[in-house]
Structure formats: structure tokens, C-alpha cells
Amino acid sequence: MAPQDVLQIMQSALHVIILMVSVVLLPALGVGLLVSMFQAATQINEQTLSFIPKLLITLMVLAFAGSWLLDMLVNYTTQLYQNIPYAIG
């Protein structure tokens, strides 16, 4: 296995990881920003006020995009296993 092959596998793995993580974290980041602006405007400093909406939006995103995320991971793993004979030489 050449070093270029290893770099290609790692690059595609990082691409899949970044895409999967960003789908889950970006909506939570947006909701956290909105809640923080609400807390700053009303001067309410309650910790659960920022935690609960982020948790709920993360669960909703996982419920809606979970099958797509799993399909992406299964496709990457299948492609990785199918390319094993070519990587060995």
C-alpha cells in the first residue's frame, strides 16, 4: 500500500466525518446563538435555558437526518471494503 493510498483513505474519512458532524452541530450552534441573544436581551442567566433547546434540536436533527447519516457511513465503509483488494496490490 502506497502512502498516497493511505492519504486518500484518510482524506475521504475526514470528509465523511466533517460532513456528519457538521450536520448535527451547526443547527445546535444556531439555536445556541439564538438562545444566548435571548438571554442577553432579557438578562436571564439560567443554564437549562441554553441546554434544553440545543439538546432538543440535536435530537430532532438526528431523527430527521439519521438515516442519511447512516447511509453515508455505510456507503463509505462498503466502498472501503471493496477497495481492499486494490489497495493490497
N, C-alpha and C positions, 0 to 999 in steps of 0.2 A: 504494500500500500504506500503510495507516494505521499509526501507531505501536502501536496496540492489537494489530494483526495480528502485528507483529514480536515484541511481548512475549509473545503467545500461543504463537508458534512457539518462542521461546527457553525459555519455561516448560515446554512439553512435551518439548523436547530435554533440558533439565536433569533432568526427571523420569525420562526413559529412561536417561540417563547415571548418575544416582544409583542407580537400581534395578539396573542392570547391574553397576556397580562394587561395590555392597554385597553382591550375591550371591557375588562372588568374594572380597572382602576380609574379610567377617565370619567365615567359617569359619577363615581363616588367622589372624585375630586371636584367636579362641578357642583354637586349637591353640597359638599363641604364648604365650598366658596360661598354659595348662596346662604347657607345657614350662618356662616361667620359674618356675612354682611348684615343679616337679620339681627344677630346677637349684638353687633356693634351699634346698629341703629337703635335698638331697644335697651341696650346695656343689661341684657340678661346673660349671666355667666353660669349657665347650667351645663355640666359635662354631658349629661344624657341627651340634651337637646341637639348636640352635634353628632353624637354616636349613633343614635337610633335611625335617623334618616339615611345616613351613609350605609348602615347595615341593611336597611330595607331596600335601597336602590341596588346594592350589590346582589342581594338575593333575587331581586326581580330581573336583573341583567343575566344572572346565571340561569334563571328559569327560562328566559326567552332565548338566550344565545348559547345555552349549554349544549344543545345538540349540534350546533355549528362548530363550537369549540372542540367537542369530542370527535366530530367528523374530521376536522383539520388535524388533530393529533393522530387519529387512526390512519389517515392518508399519509402523513409523514412517516409513521412507523412502518406502514406497509411498503412505502417506497424505499425506505432504508433497508428493510429485509430483502426486498427484491434486488437491490443493488449490491448485496454481499458477494455474489459470485464475480461480478465485475471488479469489485474492489480488491478481492484476493488475487486476481490475475489469472 
